Amino acid sequence: MAEYTVNEQGVARAEELIRARQFVLRSEWGRVQPSAEDENAFLRQHPWAEYGAWHLGLTEGATEDTKAR
């Protein structure tokens, strides 16, 4: 079974967004989550660290700078 740790960078980013009131209270995650192509397009224009800030958890043992991380 995979093990996870808290992504402190992701938590900090989430807190920033909450303070700025940049959130949606109700949505259907299956309809609004980014697709793999959306993620790839983002990564073509942004560093991995910025992509990583989207996530609140990190997969232990996964290689840095990968989506699996």
KAJOWO-V172599 format. One record per residue. N is the residue number from 0. PHI is phi in whole degrees, 0 to 359 (* if undefined). PSI is psi in degrees with one decimal (none if undefined). OMEGA is omega in radians with two decimals (* if undefined). Layout:
BEGIN
n/phi/psi/omega
N/PHI/PSI/OMEGA
N/PHI/PSI/OMEGA
END
This chain:
BEGIN
n/phi/psi/omega
0/*/138.4/-3.14
1/293/149.6/3.06
2/243/147.6/-3.05
3/230/153.8/3.00
4/232/161.2/3.11
5/288/134.3/3.08
6/269/98.9/-3.08
7/301/-36.0/3.10
8/297/-41.8/3.11
9/294/-39.9/3.10
10/296/-43.9/3.13
11/299/-42.0/3.13
12/295/-41.7/3.11
13/298/-41.3/3.12
14/296/-40.6/3.09
15/301/-46.4/-3.12
16/296/-38.8/3.13
17/294/-46.2/3.12
18/299/-35.1/3.14
19/276/2.8/-3.12
20/59/37.7/3.13
21/258/72.3/-3.14
22/210/164.1/3.10
23/241/128.8/-3.11
24/282/-33.7/-3.10
25/225/126.7/3.05
26/198/163.0/3.04
27/261/108.5/-3.04
28/306/-38.6/3.14
29/298/-25.1/3.14
30/271/-27.1/-3.00
31/250/-11.7/-3.13
32/294/145.2/-3.14
33/292/143.2/3.09
34/281/169.0/3.08
35/301/-39.2/3.12
36/293/-37.7/3.06
37/300/-43.9/3.12
38/297/-44.4/3.14
39/298/-41.2/3.12
40/297/-41.4/3.10
41/298/-44.9/-3.11
42/294/-26.4/3.09
43/293/-22.0/-3.06
44/243/-3.7/-3.08
45/222/156.0/3.11
46/286/159.5/3.13
47/303/-36.8/-3.12
48/299/-38.1/3.13
49/291/-41.0/3.06
50/298/-42.1/-3.12
51/299/-27.4/-3.13
52/290/-9.8/3.06
53/288/-19.5/-2.93
54/247/138.3/-3.14
55/272/-15.2/-3.14
56/231/155.7/3.08
57/240/139.5/3.09
58/276/119.3/3.12
59/295/136.4/3.09
60/89/-13.8/3.12
61/282/147.0/-3.11
62/292/139.2/3.07
63/302/156.3/3.10
64/57/40.4/3.01
65/226/156.2/3.10
66/295/-28.5/3.14
67/295/-27.6/-3.11
68/296/none/*
END
